[in-house]
Amino acid sequence: MVLSRFGETSTSCASRRQGWRVAPTSAEELETFCQLRVAQERSARRASRLGSLHQE
């Protein structure tokens, strides 16, 4: 994996336009990275649904 800096900064939007991005360096890392990303998105959706159920 490669950690690289991205984005442009301005005084009003610096926190939103600048950050760090992780990029896979091989096909094997890409597959692992994609699997982790899907798992992260599923967990976030599940947590969001549970949060909305508790608010009702």
HELIX and SHEET records of a PDB file:
HELIX    1   1 ALA A   14  ARG A   17  1                                   4    
HELIX    2   2 ALA A   27  GLN A   55  1                                  29    
SHEET    1   A 2 VAL A   2  PHE A   6  0                                        
SHEET    2   A 2 GLY A  19  ALA A  23 -1                                        
END                                                                             
